[in-house]
């Protein structure tokens, strides 16, 4: 099924709202990820030696923002081109970072759940099954692109 204008609009709409409160939502995102998979703590340099999730860490925020922003870009590409096209050098970088950190398929599923919970929290009453579907699809396609690059490099 192709990605519709409506789906693209739902992803963009959510990101526009979330941007306003991205510091809080970045923390919420990592809280959810660790609630779903406590072991994921050991993967991140900015979490592994901490008792609690650091409240004001630029690396934490950067990872959260990248995941949301790139999912939003993936939605735009899916609607425009029917596929996710991450520029070659960016994709290579994403592939090698995650490969080096030992990230696997199952981690992407955990992060997906964290993304969906965070969008739900971020948009409040605008949340809908349709919005969830649009974010899921865009995230899945982006994750598939990164995983495919990782398998090429492995
Ligand atoms: C690093 C993006 C999924 C774990 C990075 C970096 C980017 C990035 C751009 C480089 C550092 C930065 O700018 O923050 C993404 C995107 C993802 C994704 C777009 C999915 C769509 C995941 C998943 C995991 C993960 C599923 C594992 C649960 C890491 C780790 C680092 C990293 C451990 C190194 C950061 C550090 O320890 O300082 N990611 N990532 N990422 N990513 Fe991801």
Backbone and ligand atoms as CSV (ligand in chain L), in Angstrom:
chain,resi,resn,atom,element,x,y,z
A,1,UNK,N,N,0.842,-1.201,0.000
A,1,UNK,CA,C,0.000,0.000,0.000
A,1,UNK,C,C,0.877,1.251,0.000
A,2,UNK,N,N,0.531,2.216,-0.829
A,2,UNK,CA,C,1.391,3.393,-0.898
A,2,UNK,C,C,1.077,4.357,0.243
A,3,UNK,N,N,2.007,5.235,0.470
A,3,UNK,CA,C,1.916,6.181,1.576
A,3,UNK,C,C,1.155,7.416,1.085
A,4,UNK,N,N,0.064,7.753,1.753
A,4,UNK,CA,C,-0.811,8.804,1.228
A,4,UNK,C,C,-0.420,10.194,1.737
A,5,UNK,N,N,-0.975,11.193,1.064
A,5,UNK,CA,C,-0.786,12.577,1.499
A,5,UNK,C,C,-1.283,12.762,2.916
A,6,UNK,N,N,-2.388,12.111,3.205
A,6,UNK,CA,C,-2.967,12.195,4.559
A,6,UNK,C,C,-1.985,11.646,5.598
A,7,UNK,N,N,-1.380,10.513,5.274
A,7,UNK,CA,C,-0.415,9.920,6.214
A,7,UNK,C,C,0.790,10.829,6.421
A,8,UNK,N,N,1.287,11.383,5.299
A,8,UNK,CA,C,2.417,12.313,5.389
A,8,UNK,C,C,2.036,13.485,6.294
A,9,UNK,N,N,0.827,14.014,6.089
A,9,UNK,CA,C,0.365,15.165,6.872
A,9,UNK,C,C,0.271,14.818,8.358
A,10,UNK,N,N,-0.164,13.605,8.667
A,10,UNK,CA,C,-0.298,13.201,10.073
A,10,UNK,C,C,1.066,13.120,10.764
A,11,UNK,N,N,2.060,12.622,10.034
A,11,UNK,CA,C,3.404,12.524,10.617
A,11,UNK,C,C,3.964,13.936,10.837
A,12,UNK,N,N,3.831,14.785,9.806
A,12,UNK,CA,C,4.346,16.157,9.916
A,12,UNK,C,C,3.639,16.922,11.029
A,13,UNK,N,N,2.332,16.763,11.101
A,13,UNK,CA,C,1.548,17.477,12.108
A,13,UNK,C,C,2.056,17.131,13.513
A,14,UNK,N,N,2.263,15.837,13.738
A,14,UNK,CA,C,2.723,15.395,15.055
A,14,UNK,C,C,4.106,15.979,15.359
A,15,UNK,N,N,5.005,15.920,14.372
A,15,UNK,CA,C,6.366,16.419,14.606
A,15,UNK,C,C,6.365,17.917,14.914
A,16,UNK,N,N,5.515,18.684,14.218
A,16,UNK,CA,C,5.416,20.130,14.482
A,16,UNK,C,C,5.006,20.391,15.930
A,17,UNK,N,N,4.083,19.600,16.440
A,17,UNK,CA,C,3.633,19.765,17.832
A,17,UNK,C,C,4.752,19.340,18.789
A,18,UNK,N,N,5.390,18.207,18.464
A,18,UNK,CA,C,6.394,17.637,19.361
A,18,UNK,C,C,7.633,18.522,19.503
A,19,UNK,N,N,7.994,19.190,18.400
A,19,UNK,CA,C,9.166,20.065,18.391
A,19,UNK,C,C,9.141,21.079,19.521
A,20,UNK,N,N,7.952,21.558,19.832
A,20,UNK,CA,C,7.787,22.598,20.856
A,20,UNK,C,C,8.239,22.137,22.237
A,21,UNK,N,N,8.190,20.837,22.455
A,21,UNK,CA,C,8.461,20.322,23.795
A,21,UNK,C,C,9.457,19.161,23.719
A,22,UNK,N,N,10.437,19.324,22.807
A,22,UNK,CA,C,11.269,18.180,22.463
A,22,UNK,C,C,12.206,17.743,23.596
A,23,UNK,N,N,12.600,18.672,24.454
A,23,UNK,CA,C,13.485,18.291,25.564
A,23,UNK,C,C,12.771,17.303,26.489
A,24,UNK,N,N,11.572,17.637,26.889
A,24,UNK,CA,C,10.773,16.748,27.749
A,24,UNK,C,C,10.460,15.437,27.028
A,25,UNK,N,N,10.111,15.546,25.755
A,25,UNK,CA,C,9.728,14.336,25.019
A,25,UNK,C,C,10.930,13.419,24.761
A,26,UNK,N,N,12.117,13.999,24.646
A,26,UNK,CA,C,13.319,13.170,24.479
A,26,UNK,C,C,13.534,12.312,25.728
A,27,UNK,N,N,13.341,12.924,26.882
A,27,UNK,CA,C,13.461,12.184,28.142
A,27,UNK,C,C,12.379,11.115,28.239
A,28,UNK,N,N,11.183,11.490,27.857
A,28,UNK,CA,C,10.064,10.544,27.899
A,28,UNK,C,C,10.368,9.345,26.992
A,29,UNK,N,N,10.908,9.643,25.796
A,29,UNK,CA,C,11.243,8.591,24.832
A,29,UNK,C,C,12.237,7.588,25.444
A,30,UNK,N,N,13.332,8.108,26.033
A,30,UNK,CA,C,14.321,7.180,26.615
A,30,UNK,C,C,13.766,6.451,27.836
A,31,UNK,N,N,12.895,7.109,28.581
A,31,UNK,CA,C,12.252,6.434,29.717
A,31,UNK,C,C,11.430,5.237,29.222
A,32,UNK,N,N,10.704,5.451,28.133
A,32,UNK,CA,C,9.890,4.366,27.574
A,32,UNK,C,C,10.777,3.228,27.057
A,33,UNK,N,N,11.833,3.606,26.322
A,33,UNK,CA,C,12.725,2.584,25.765
A,33,UNK,C,C,13.283,1.713,26.891
A,34,UNK,N,N,13.718,2.344,27.974
A,34,UNK,CA,C,14.299,1.568,29.081
A,34,UNK,C,C,13.250,0.798,29.864
A,35,UNK,N,N,12.024,1.303,29.862
A,35,UNK,CA,C,10.947,0.546,30.515
A,35,UNK,C,C,10.663,-0.737,29.714
A,36,UNK,N,N,10.666,-0.616,28.402
A,36,UNK,CA,C,10.394,-1.777,27.546
A,36,UNK,C,C,11.584,-2.750,27.589
A,37,UNK,N,N,12.786,-2.204,27.505
A,37,UNK,CA,C,13.987,-3.049,27.452
A,37,UNK,C,C,15.082,-2.467,28.352
A,38,UNK,N,N,15.050,-2.779,29.651
A,38,UNK,CA,C,16.031,-2.216,30.584
A,38,UNK,C,C,17.479,-2.434,30.135
A,39,UNK,N,N,17.739,-3.528,29.454
A,39,UNK,CA,C,19.111,-3.834,29.038
A,39,UNK,C,C,19.650,-2.842,28.008
A,40,UNK,N,N,18.763,-2.119,27.346
A,40,UNK,CA,C,19.192,-1.157,26.327
A,40,UNK,C,C,20.058,-0.047,26.947
A,41,UNK,N,N,19.939,0.134,28.246
A,41,UNK,CA,C,20.724,1.153,28.964
A,41,UNK,C,C,22.220,1.016,28.675
A,42,UNK,N,N,22.684,-0.223,28.647
A,42,UNK,CA,C,24.103,-0.479,28.455
A,42,UNK,C,C,24.628,-0.110,27.077
A,43,UNK,N,N,23.718,0.118,26.118
A,43,UNK,CA,C,24.144,0.402,24.748
A,43,UNK,C,C,24.577,1.855,24.567
A,44,UNK,N,N,23.962,2.742,25.326
A,44,UNK,CA,C,24.166,4.172,25.101
A,44,UNK,C,C,25.237,4.749,26.025
A,45,UNK,N,N,26.215,5.437,25.433
A,45,UNK,CA,C,27.332,6.006,26.211
A,45,UNK,C,C,26.827,6.918,27.325
A,46,UNK,N,N,25.748,7.645,27.044
A,46,UNK,CA,C,25.251,8.638,28.001
A,46,UNK,C,C,24.310,8.040,29.050
A,47,UNK,N,N,24.077,6.726,28.991
A,47,UNK,CA,C,23.196,6.085,29.985
A,47,UNK,C,C,23.911,5.036,30.806
A,48,UNK,N,N,24.903,4.397,30.168
A,48,UNK,CA,C,25.407,3.155,30.763
A,48,UNK,C,C,25.965,3.308,32.178
A,49,UNK,N,N,26.567,4.472,32.480
A,49,UNK,CA,C,27.135,4.632,33.825
A,49,UNK,C,C,26.259,5.470,34.746
A,50,UNK,N,N,25.033,5.737,34.324
A,50,UNK,CA,C,24.151,6.610,35.113
A,50,UNK,C,C,23.144,5.791,35.917
A,51,UNK,N,N,22.859,6.274,37.116
A,51,UNK,CA,C,21.816,5.647,37.944
A,51,UNK,C,C,20.446,5.950,37.339
A,52,UNK,N,N,20.286,7.224,36.959
A,52,UNK,CA,C,19.016,7.695,36.414
A,52,UNK,C,C,19.262,8.270,35.026
A,53,UNK,N,N,18.200,8.398,34.260
A,53,UNK,CA,C,18.335,9.011,32.939
A,53,UNK,C,C,18.735,10.478,33.121
A,54,UNK,N,N,19.867,10.907,32.510
A,54,UNK,CA,C,20.292,12.300,32.694
A,54,UNK,C,C,19.254,13.275,32.128
A,55,UNK,N,N,18.952,14.310,32.881
A,55,UNK,CA,C,17.858,15.222,32.534
A,55,UNK,C,C,18.228,16.199,31.425
A,56,UNK,N,N,19.535,16.481,31.289
A,56,UNK,CA,C,19.894,17.534,30.345
A,56,UNK,C,C,21.151,17.155,29.568
A,57,UNK,N,N,21.074,16.054,28.853
A,57,UNK,CA,C,22.250,15.582,28.128
A,57,UNK,C,C,22.051,15.779,26.622
A,58,UNK,N,N,22.950,16.564,25.990
A,58,UNK,CA,C,22.774,16.852,24.563
A,58,UNK,C,C,22.793,15.602,23.674
A,59,UNK,N,N,23.556,14.579,24.064
A,59,UNK,CA,C,23.601,13.372,23.226
A,59,UNK,C,C,22.291,12.614,23.283
A,60,UNK,N,N,21.710,12.596,24.468
A,60,UNK,CA,C,20.411,11.930,24.610
A,60,UNK,C,C,19.378,12.632,23.729
A,61,UNK,N,N,19.354,13.942,23.855
A,61,UNK,CA,C,18.393,14.715,23.069
A,61,UNK,C,C,18.659,14.538,21.582
A,62,UNK,N,N,19.938,14.557,21.196
A,62,UNK,CA,C,20.291,14.417,19.792
A,62,UNK,C,C,19.777,13.097,19.210
A,63,UNK,N,N,19.952,11.990,19.958
A,63,UNK,CA,C,19.484,10.714,19.407
A,63,UNK,C,C,17.974,10.699,19.250
A,64,UNK,N,N,17.275,11.229,20.266
A,64,UNK,CA,C,15.814,11.250,20.193
A,64,UNK,C,C,15.357,12.101,19.000
A,65,UNK,N,N,15.965,13.288,18.870
A,65,UNK,CA,C,15.567,14.194,17.785
A,65,UNK,C,C,15.827,13.543,16.429
A,66,UNK,N,N,16.992,12.896,16.284
A,66,UNK,CA,C,17.321,12.251,15.005
A,66,UNK,C,C,16.279,11.204,14.634
A,67,UNK,N,N,15.890,10.401,15.611
A,67,UNK,CA,C,14.908,9.340,15.312
A,67,UNK,C,C,13.587,9.961,14.838
A,68,UNK,N,N,13.123,10.978,15.560
A,68,UNK,CA,C,11.833,11.586,15.173
A,68,UNK,C,C,11.931,12.337,13.850
A,69,UNK,N,N,12.981,13.122,13.710
A,69,UNK,CA,C,13.121,13.940,12.517
A,69,UNK,C,C,13.316,13.074,11.271
A,70,UNK,N,N,14.137,12.046,11.399
A,70,UNK,CA,C,14.374,11.192,10.229
A,70,UNK,C,C,13.136,10.375,9.882
A,71,UNK,N,N,12.332,10.035,10.879
A,71,UNK,CA,C,11.069,9.336,10.571
A,71,UNK,C,C,10.141,10.282,9.804
A,72,UNK,N,N,10.152,11.536,10.213
A,72,UNK,CA,C,9.337,12.541,9.530
A,72,UNK,C,C,9.820,12.715,8.082
A,73,UNK,N,N,11.122,12.768,7.895
A,73,UNK,CA,C,11.672,12.880,6.531
A,73,UNK,C,C,11.348,11.636,5.714
A,74,UNK,N,N,11.382,10.481,6.376
A,74,UNK,CA,C,11.047,9.229,5.688
A,74,UNK,C,C,9.601,9.283,5.180
A,75,UNK,N,N,8.713,9.858,5.985
A,75,UNK,CA,C,7.302,9.956,5.587
A,75,UNK,C,C,7.159,10.814,4.330
A,76,UNK,N,N,7.914,11.921,4.294
A,76,UNK,CA,C,7.852,12.815,3.132
A,76,UNK,C,C,8.344,12.078,1.875
A,77,UNK,N,N,9.467,11.344,2.035
A,77,UNK,CA,C,10.020,10.615,0.887
A,77,UNK,C,C,9.100,9.498,0.417
A,78,UNK,N,N,8.467,8.834,1.392
A,78,UNK,CA,C,7.556,7.744,1.026
A,78,UNK,C,C,6.409,8.264,0.172
A,79,UNK,N,N,5.901,9.432,0.540
A,79,UNK,CA,C,4.784,9.984,-0.215
A,79,UNK,C,C,5.258,10.492,-1.577
A,80,UNK,N,N,6.441,11.160,-1.581
A,80,UNK,CA,C,6.933,11.730,-2.842
A,80,UNK,C,C,7.478,10.697,-3.807
A,81,UNK,N,N,8.220,9.715,-3.258
A,81,UNK,CA,C,8.970,8.812,-4.139
A,81,UNK,C,C,8.576,7.356,-3.984
A,82,UNK,N,N,7.768,7.071,-2.982
A,82,UNK,CA,C,7.348,5.687,-2.754
A,82,UNK,C,C,8.389,4.849,-2.032
A,83,UNK,N,N,9.501,5.486,-1.633
A,83,UNK,CA,C,10.511,4.753,-0.868
A,83,UNK,C,C,11.329,5.725,-0.024
A,84,UNK,N,N,12.006,5.164,0.981
A,84,UNK,CA,C,12.855,6.001,1.825
A,84,UNK,C,C,14.234,6.093,1.191
A,85,UNK,N,N,14.661,7.334,0.920
A,85,UNK,CA,C,16.007,7.507,0.377
A,85,UNK,C,C,16.832,8.363,1.321
A,86,UNK,N,N,17.684,7.698,2.075
A,86,UNK,CA,C,18.601,8.423,2.943
A,86,UNK,C,C,19.861,8.621,2.120
A,87,UNK,N,N,20.438,9.823,2.139
A,87,UNK,CA,C,21.608,10.082,1.301
A,87,UNK,C,C,22.711,9.074,1.634
A,88,UNK,N,N,23.461,8.699,0.610
A,88,UNK,CA,C,24.461,7.651,0.730
A,88,UNK,C,C,25.383,7.777,1.938
A,89,UNK,N,N,25.942,8.977,2.141
A,89,UNK,CA,C,26.919,9.127,3.219
A,89,UNK,C,C,26.225,9.033,4.583
A,90,UNK,N,N,25.037,9.593,4.697
A,90,UNK,CA,C,24.295,9.521,5.961
A,90,UNK,C,C,23.946,8.075,6.278
A,91,UNK,N,N,23.491,7.362,5.258
A,91,UNK,CA,C,23.096,5.974,5.475
A,91,UNK,C,C,24.299,5.113,5.879
A,92,UNK,N,N,25.423,5.372,5.225
A,92,UNK,CA,C,26.650,4.640,5.573
A,92,UNK,C,C,27.039,4.904,7.022
A,93,UNK,N,N,26.946,6.181,7.397
A,93,UNK,CA,C,27.261,6.575,8.773
A,93,UNK,C,C,26.309,5.891,9.754
A,94,UNK,N,N,25.018,5.941,9.458
A,94,UNK,CA,C,24.028,5.315,10.353
A,94,UNK,C,C,24.270,3.815,10.456
A,95,UNK,N,N,24.580,3.209,9.317
A,95,UNK,CA,C,24.844,1.773,9.306
A,95,UNK,C,C,26.036,1.441,10.180
A,96,UNK,N,N,27.128,2.198,10.006
A,96,UNK,CA,C,28.335,1.812,10.739
A,96,UNK,C,C,28.219,2.110,12.237
A,97,UNK,N,N,27.590,3.237,12.603
A,97,UNK,CA,C,27.423,3.547,14.040
A,97,UNK,C,C,26.657,2.414,14.721
A,98,UNK,N,N,25.557,2.012,14.153
A,98,UNK,CA,C,24.705,1.014,14.815
A,98,UNK,C,C,25.308,-0.385,14.785
A,99,UNK,N,N,26.011,-0.655,13.712
A,99,UNK,CA,C,26.693,-1.945,13.630
A,99,UNK,C,C,27.752,-2.037,14.724
A,100,UNK,N,N,28.495,-0.960,14.853
A,100,UNK,CA,C,29.573,-0.902,15.839
A,100,UNK,C,C,29.041,-1.005,17.266
A,101,UNK,N,N,27.847,-0.473,17.494
A,101,UNK,CA,C,27.250,-0.506,18.834
A,101,UNK,C,C,26.536,-1.826,19.113
A,102,UNK,N,N,26.498,-2.707,18.123
A,102,UNK,CA,C,25.877,-4.020,18.329
A,102,UNK,C,C,24.354,-4.000,18.282
A,103,UNK,N,N,23.806,-3.025,17.554
A,103,UNK,CA,C,22.347,-2.918,17.460
A,103,UNK,C,C,21.810,-3.983,16.492
A,104,UNK,N,N,20.701,-4.619,16.877
A,104,UNK,CA,C,20.080,-5.650,16.031
A,104,UNK,C,C,18.596,-5.332,15.816
A,105,UNK,N,N,17.968,-6.118,14.927
A,105,UNK,CA,C,16.536,-5.974,14.619
A,105,UNK,C,C,15.657,-5.683,15.830
A,106,UNK,N,N,15.832,-6.509,16.870
A,106,UNK,CA,C,14.957,-6.421,18.045
A,106,UNK,C,C,15.046,-5.050,18.721
A,107,UNK,N,N,16.229,-4.425,18.648
A,107,UNK,CA,C,16.370,-3.085,19.227
A,107,UNK,C,C,15.506,-2.080,18.462
A,108,UNK,N,N,15.447,-2.270,17.147
A,108,UNK,CA,C,14.631,-1.354,16.334
A,108,UNK,C,C,13.150,-1.469,16.698
A,109,UNK,N,N,12.726,-2.667,17.072
A,109,UNK,CA,C,11.326,-2.854,17.486
A,109,UNK,C,C,11.059,-2.138,18.818
A,110,UNK,N,N,12.033,-2.190,19.703
A,110,UNK,CA,C,11.896,-1.508,21.005
A,110,UNK,C,C,11.795,0.006,20.791
A,111,UNK,N,N,12.702,0.517,19.959
A,111,UNK,CA,C,12.705,1.955,19.698
A,111,UNK,C,C,11.406,2.377,18.999
A,112,UNK,N,N,10.887,1.498,18.146
A,112,UNK,CA,C,9.609,1.816,17.480
A,112,UNK,C,C,8.495,2.015,18.516
A,113,UNK,N,N,8.418,1.095,19.450
A,113,UNK,CA,C,7.400,1.207,20.497
A,113,UNK,C,C,7.606,2.497,21.306
A,114,UNK,N,N,8.869,2.826,21.584
A,114,UNK,CA,C,9.179,4.073,22.287
A,114,UNK,C,C,8.744,5.293,21.477
A,115,UNK,N,N,8.964,5.240,20.173
A,115,UNK,CA,C,8.551,6.339,19.288
A,115,UNK,C,C,7.030,6.506,19.345
A,116,UNK,N,N,6.314,5.406,19.196
A,116,UNK,CA,C,4.844,5.497,19.150
A,116,UNK,C,C,4.278,6.021,20.470
A,117,UNK,N,N,4.821,5.547,21.581
A,117,UNK,CA,C,4.349,6.033,22.887
A,117,UNK,C,C,4.633,7.517,23.055
A,118,UNK,N,N,5.798,7.944,22.531
A,118,UNK,CA,C,6.181,9.353,22.683
A,118,UNK,C,C,5.316,10.250,21.793
A,119,UNK,N,N,5.012,9.784,20.587
A,119,UNK,CA,C,4.134,10.584,19.723
A,119,UNK,C,C,2.752,10.685,20.394
A,120,UNK,N,N,2.284,9.586,20.928
A,120,UNK,CA,C,0.974,9.587,21.590
A,120,UNK,C,C,0.950,10.617,22.725
A,121,UNK,N,N,1.989,10.574,23.533
A,121,UNK,CA,C,2.098,11.520,24.647
A,121,UNK,C,C,2.212,12.963,24.121
A,122,UNK,N,N,3.032,13.143,23.084
A,122,UNK,CA,C,3.315,14.487,22.569
A,122,UNK,C,C,2.117,15.174,21.932
A,123,UNK,N,N,1.291,14.422,21.212
A,123,UNK,CA,C,0.187,15.072,20.479
A,123,UNK,C,C,-1.120,15.092,21.265
A,124,UNK,N,N,-1.176,14.380,22.374
A,124,UNK,CA,C,-2.375,14.406,23.219
A,124,UNK,C,C,-3.620,13.949,22.482
A,125,UNK,N,N,-4.617,14.823,22.429
A,125,UNK,CA,C,-5.915,14.395,21.870
A,125,UNK,C,C,-5.909,14.256,20.346
A,126,UNK,N,N,-4.826,14.699,19.709
A,126,UNK,CA,C,-4.741,14.524,18.245
A,126,UNK,C,C,-4.353,13.094,17.862
A,127,UNK,N,N,-3.966,12.290,18.858
A,127,UNK,CA,C,-3.544,10.910,18.602
A,127,UNK,C,C,-4.698,10.104,18.016
A,128,UNK,N,N,-4.383,9.274,17.013
A,128,UNK,CA,C,-5.414,8.416,16.421
A,128,UNK,C,C,-4.740,7.159,15.869
A,129,UNK,N,N,-5.547,6.162,15.581
A,129,UNK,CA,C,-5.035,4.929,14.967
A,129,UNK,C,C,-4.357,5.243,13.634
A,130,UNK,N,N,-4.936,6.196,12.912
A,130,UNK,CA,C,-4.369,6.568,11.611
A,130,UNK,C,C,-2.986,7.201,11.768
A,131,UNK,N,N,-2.858,8.037,12.791
A,131,UNK,CA,C,-1.556,8.673,13.039
A,131,UNK,C,C,-0.536,7.609,13.440
A,132,UNK,N,N,-0.988,6.678,14.273
A,132,UNK,CA,C,-0.112,5.583,14.696
A,132,UNK,C,C,0.361,4.768,13.487
A,133,UNK,N,N,-0.579,4.486,12.578
A,133,UNK,CA,C,-0.249,3.705,11.386
A,133,UNK,C,C,0.770,4.416,10.514
A,134,UNK,N,N,0.606,5.733,10.374
A,134,UNK,CA,C,1.496,6.513,9.514
A,134,UNK,C,C,2.918,6.545,10.108
A,135,UNK,N,N,3.010,6.772,11.410
A,135,UNK,CA,C,4.331,6.767,12.062
A,135,UNK,C,C,4.970,5.383,11.993
A,136,UNK,N,N,4.162,4.352,12.184
A,136,UNK,CA,C,4.683,2.975,12.144
A,136,UNK,C,C,5.301,2.664,10.798
A,137,UNK,N,N,4.549,2.994,9.764
A,137,UNK,CA,C,5.001,2.703,8.404
A,137,UNK,C,C,6.292,3.458,8.070
A,138,UNK,N,N,6.315,4.745,8.381
A,138,UNK,CA,C,7.502,5.549,8.061
A,138,UNK,C,C,8.709,5.047,8.857
A,139,UNK,N,N,8.500,4.748,10.131
A,139,UNK,CA,C,9.607,4.244,10.952
A,139,UNK,C,C,10.111,2.902,10.416
A,140,UNK,N,N,9.169,2.006,10.112
A,140,UNK,CA,C,9.565,0.674,9.622
A,140,UNK,C,C,10.441,0.773,8.380
A,141,UNK,N,N,10.054,1.652,7.478
A,141,UNK,CA,C,10.806,1.771,6.221
A,141,UNK,C,C,12.192,2.386,6.470
A,142,UNK,N,N,12.266,3.334,7.381
A,142,UNK,CA,C,13.562,3.927,7.726
A,142,UNK,C,C,14.449,2.878,8.405
A,143,UNK,N,N,13.872,2.149,9.351
A,143,UNK,CA,C,14.635,1.111,10.055
A,143,UNK,C,C,15.128,0.057,9.061
A,144,UNK,N,N,14.283,-0.292,8.094
A,144,UNK,CA,C,14.681,-1.290,7.099
A,144,UNK,C,C,15.875,-0.795,6.286
A,145,UNK,N,N,15.879,0.497,5.956
A,145,UNK,CA,C,17.004,1.061,5.182
A,145,UNK,C,C,18.290,0.982,6.006
A,146,UNK,N,N,18.195,1.321,7.293
A,146,UNK,CA,C,19.398,1.290,8.146
A,146,UNK,C,C,19.875,-0.155,8.330
A,147,UNK,N,N,18.933,-1.048,8.590
A,147,UNK,CA,C,19.300,-2.464,8.795
A,147,UNK,C,C,19.916,-3.066,7.539
A,148,UNK,N,N,19.413,-2.663,6.395
A,148,UNK,CA,C,19.949,-3.208,5.151
A,148,UNK,C,C,21.385,-2.719,4.936
A,149,UNK,N,N,21.636,-1.447,5.262
A,149,UNK,CA,C,23.004,-0.927,5.180
A,149,UNK,C,C,23.911,-1.669,6.172
A,150,UNK,N,N,23.371,-1.946,7.365
A,150,UNK,CA,C,24.159,-2.650,8.376
A,150,UNK,C,C,24.540,-4.051,7.898
A,151,UNK,N,N,23.600,-4.699,7.218
A,151,UNK,CA,C,23.909,-6.066,6.784
A,151,UNK,C,C,24.918,-6.065,5.643
A,152,UNK,N,N,24.926,-4.969,4.864
A,152,UNK,CA,C,25.929,-4.829,3.795
A,152,UNK,C,C,27.330,-4.665,4.371
A,153,UNK,N,N,27.382,-3.915,5.479
A,153,UNK,CA,C,28.692,-3.609,6.072
A,153,UNK,C,C,29.228,-4.725,6.946
A,154,UNK,N,N,28.287,-5.565,7.420
A,154,UNK,CA,C,28.691,-6.585,8.408
A,154,UNK,C,C,29.627,-7.628,7.809
L,1,LIG,C1,C,23.884,6.631,17.428
L,1,LIG,C2,C,20.122,7.644,14.532
L,1,LIG,C3,C,17.910,3.581,15.997
L,1,LIG,C4,C,21.317,3.000,19.358
L,1,LIG,C5,C,23.083,7.212,16.462
L,1,LIG,C6,C,23.443,8.391,15.712
L,1,LIG,C7,C,22.382,8.677,14.914
L,1,LIG,C8,C,21.357,7.687,15.147
L,1,LIG,C9,C,22.266,9.828,13.914
L,1,LIG,C10,C,24.766,9.156,15.824
L,1,LIG,C11,C,24.812,9.950,17.096
L,1,LIG,C12,C,23.770,11.029,17.169
L,1,LIG,O1,O,23.722,11.910,16.307
L,1,LIG,O2,O,22.940,10.984,18.105
L,1,LIG,C13,C,19.192,6.616,14.659
L,1,LIG,C14,C,17.963,6.494,13.903
L,1,LIG,C15,C,17.354,5.329,14.310
L,1,LIG,C16,C,18.185,4.746,15.325
L,1,LIG,C17,C,17.503,7.483,12.856
L,1,LIG,C18,C,16.072,4.664,13.891
L,1,LIG,C19,C,15.234,5.078,12.977
L,1,LIG,C20,C,18.638,3.065,17.035
L,1,LIG,C21,C,18.289,1.888,17.786
L,1,LIG,C22,C,19.226,1.750,18.762
L,1,LIG,C23,C,20.191,2.819,18.598
L,1,LIG,C24,C,17.098,0.989,17.489
L,1,LIG,C25,C,19.300,0.724,19.857
L,1,LIG,C26,C,18.347,0.557,20.760
L,1,LIG,C27,C,22.309,3.917,19.117
L,1,LIG,C28,C,23.521,4.030,19.911
L,1,LIG,C29,C,24.269,5.071,19.363
L,1,LIG,C30,C,23.492,5.576,18.228
L,1,LIG,C31,C,23.880,3.169,21.108
L,1,LIG,C32,C,25.602,5.635,19.874
L,1,LIG,C33,C,25.254,6.823,20.752
L,1,LIG,C34,C,26.091,6.937,22.011
L,1,LIG,O3,O,26.241,5.933,22.719
L,1,LIG,O4,O,26.568,8.046,22.311
L,1,LIG,N1,N,21.825,6.801,16.093
L,1,LIG,N2,N,19.287,5.554,15.516
L,1,LIG,N3,N,19.797,3.609,17.537
L,1,LIG,N4,N,22.320,4.863,18.118
L,1,LIG,FE1,FE,20.806,5.208,16.847
